[in-house]
Amino acid sequence: MEAGQIERGKTQLSGFPFYLEEKVVNGYKRGSKDLGIPTANLPIDNFKNILEKFPVGVYYGFANVSGGTVHKMVMSIGWNPYYKNTQKSLEIHIIHQYPEDFYGEILRAVVVGFIRTEFDFVSLDHLIQTIKDDITFAEQHLDQNSQSIRDPFFSRPLPHSA
């Protein structure tokens, strides 16, 4: 699919917002290294009940790490066909520069909308450009949906570590 042919925001889904809260786990480390777009991976098995209601694809919303500042985010749920993953993943890119990794920290996300379905890419450059365009789409739509940044979900006490 060519970058100009991607339709974003055309599919209407119900069930928003939905909420995610979990410790960040190690992923494939491709977000930072291959793409220059770091992602936080959440253990997908913990969200099967929620995610069975939603198609694979790219979503947007707000997120924070360990009770910190809430930032805009984009999230991919799927198989990452360009990389031929054999396991489904849930990856969140927080639209903010963090000084260091935050593996093991609690990430909270309020997912408020759907951008597009998942598909394969002809090249790494096409994948990177598409993700950047998804981020732009999310930023524009989140500016219009900013009430979720103040969702009480973000100010709840953090769960105790096991």
Buried (B, 14 or more C-beta within 10 A) or exposed (E): EEBEEBEBBEEEEEEBBBBBBBBBBEBBEBBEEBBEBBBBBBEBEBBEEBBEEBBBBBBBBBBBBEBBEBBBBBBBBBBBEBBEEEEBBBBBBBBBEEEEEBEEBBBBBBBBBBBBBBEEBEEEEBBBBBBBBBBEBBEEBBEEBEEBBEBEBBEEEEEEEE
